Amino acid sequence: MLGGISATTAALFGSLSLSACGGGDDPAPTTPTPPTPTDPIVKPTALGFSPVAHSLADVVKLPTGYSMSVLYALGDPLVYGISSWAGDGSETGASYELRAGDHHDGMYFFGLSDAGAYDPKRSDRGLLCLNHENITQNFLHPAGTSYTNPRPASDVDKEVNAHGVSIVEVKRGASGNGMTYVRGSMYNRRLTAATPMELEGPVRGNARVVTKYSADGTRTRGTVNNCANGMTPWGTYLTCEENWEGYFRRDADTTRADNASLNRYSLTANQGGSFGWSQLTGDLYERWYIAATGATAADDYRNAANTYGWIVEVDPFDPNSTPVKRTALGRFAHEGCWPCNPVAGKPMVFYMGDDKSGDYIYKFVSTAKYDPADKGLAAGAKYMNDGTLYVARFDASGAGEWLPLTTANPALAAFPSLADIMIDTRLAADAVGATKMDRPEWGAVNPLNGEVYMTLTNSNNTLSAANPRPGNPNGHIIRWHEDGGDATATTFKWDVYVFGSPTAAPATYNISGLTASNDMSSPDGLWFDSRGILWIQTDDGAYTGTTNCMMLAATPGTVGDGGAATPTGNDGTTPGVATLKGANPTEANLRRFLVGPIDCEITGIAMTPDHKTMFVNIQHPGDGGTGHWPASQTNPASTARPRSATIAITKDDGGEIGV
């Protein structure tokens, strides 16, 4: 592992062992069990496609020898008995309880056995779970956005139902690798911003989550702004509530006892709520208004915002199951939730980021030890309701420490209970001195060595060694290796895998030496497949005059394979902070695989276990007013409404993707 590392860097980082979910003193296995095991696991020696050039076209661009099809797009019906998408906004709000929602985002493919159970090796049939993060109002309604006050209930109902999660069965055709979704499958369902959900973990039953809907503080309704995701080895899907705070209306009630908490979560006084859902009369709408209008919290929705900002666990194999918000994993703008490589008899570990400029990176370590026989939501309760939440501090030396957010930490003595720490996770992380980061977004765990990667998409808040470029409009990807090869360790070593940059930027800013075949801006989506290929997706506003958003493939090295560097800002002169960076990538180990259509974000990625079908989401294409994808993919003259959609990518020769 240390081959090619300089003596200075080796002295700094020490001996790096393979990482799994625990076992620091045990001999490290050469191939730790991945979250979705496929046999055998072989790391490719080289990527096997030609890099895709920059593109400003209103189409998805792929390497030569690859094809794509639109699998599941906004408004597609999950059942028979409701109409196909009409393209004019005429579908009813109620019908979106059984249609594809909008702004497709994080997703995962679960192989489905003939007996209806999770089969991590099956590729020809599965359940695709995918998030619907947000909406583009102009494309949902017949005449665009309605601005009346109150807004029409039919419009609000449609928007509420277009958020959330889709669970949809997909099957491979009898010939070839193409996928279609199974309309009418017994597994197909939608979770929306109105679906009943349970609260479990330390916050369950706490007075701060009591509402008119749940006087005992055990339940809530809905999930919103579901961005990135995760999965568990026991066969459940994790959907993550990101920028949920903007949906709530708050008055100028700055004397509230929880005012500091509200402000820290950007629930500012006099905010009206993103879409005006609270303007209507009725319980389903009034729950978005967080004023103290009743005698007690059980008479109104003053605490409703405290029931959002959580990791939500879903059992895709049981259509009658109730999703669960796992409160032991903290409350913030959850971008995603990614498990370590699980090892029987060791604790489970999950990594998370808080997508806000100047916020933090977290991990959760379960109290229970992993048993591969555990399945479903009962396993989730076992591993995710009890454990320790940590927040990261990145030191300038290249070392780091996980700081516990527990009642035993003297720095958190002001918090009355663990439930208060979990509800006010950001305030707790402030108090223990965590490192402020440049918008932590998606994470990924390398199945081959357990190292963890996380995108820091842009927007520098506070300069530090881990966030060293002033301004940082193009973002970077940080990574770390847990000390002793043990994911439960409280210390780690880190460096920056790659810095996003235009090719033409000054060399003191483009310090990863990116070229036209692999330059990128604002890395966001991130995922390792089981072969150890890292897939990087962008959500960019800083380089869009040169290229639409993209996806790249990489075979990265290891923490400590580079050295020290001191960057500047993108002007080439504003001084940055000394940092540690990985070895510069080359076209051989980092190259562009896909470029999306106009105005889109490339986000969400999954793959069948045989690596022959890849799923990618094209989010909010054309929302700037000029694009018409996916219709434009085959008809450049189309004027159809654009639609967020999941595409299925295959190799024309039927082989594995990327190699």
Secondary structure, 3 states (H helix, E strand, C coil): CCCCCCHHHHHHHCCCCCCECCCCCCCCCCCCCCCCCCCCCCCCCCCCCCCCCCCCCCCCECCCCEEEEEEEECCCECCCCCCCCCCCCCCCCHHHHHECCCCEEEEEEEEECCCCCECCCCCCEEEEEEEECCCCHHHHCCCCCCCCCCCCHHHHHHHHHHCEEEEEEEEECCCCCCEEECCCCCCCEEECCCCEEEEECCCCCCHHHCCCCCCCCCEEECCCCEEEEEECCCCCEEEEECCHHHHCECCCCCCCCCHHHHHHCCCCCCCCCCCCHHHCCCHHHHCCECCCCCCCHHHCCCCHHHHCCCEEEECCCCCCCCCEEEHHHCCCCECCCEECCCCCCCEEEEEEEECCEEECEEEEEEEEECCCCCCHHHHHHHHHCCEEEEEEEECCCCEEEEEECCCCCHHHCCCCCHHHHHHCHHHHHHHHCCCCEECEEEEEECCCCCCEEEEECCCCCCCECCECCCCCCCCEEEEEEEHHHECCCCEEEEEEEEECECCCCCCCCCCCCCCCCCCECCEEEEEECCCCCEEEEECCCCCCCCCCCEEEEECCCCCCCCEEECCECCCCCCECCCEEECCCCCCCCEEEEEECCCCCEEEEEEECCCCCCEEEEEECCCCCCCCCCCHHHCCCCCCCCCCCEEEEEEECCCCCCCC
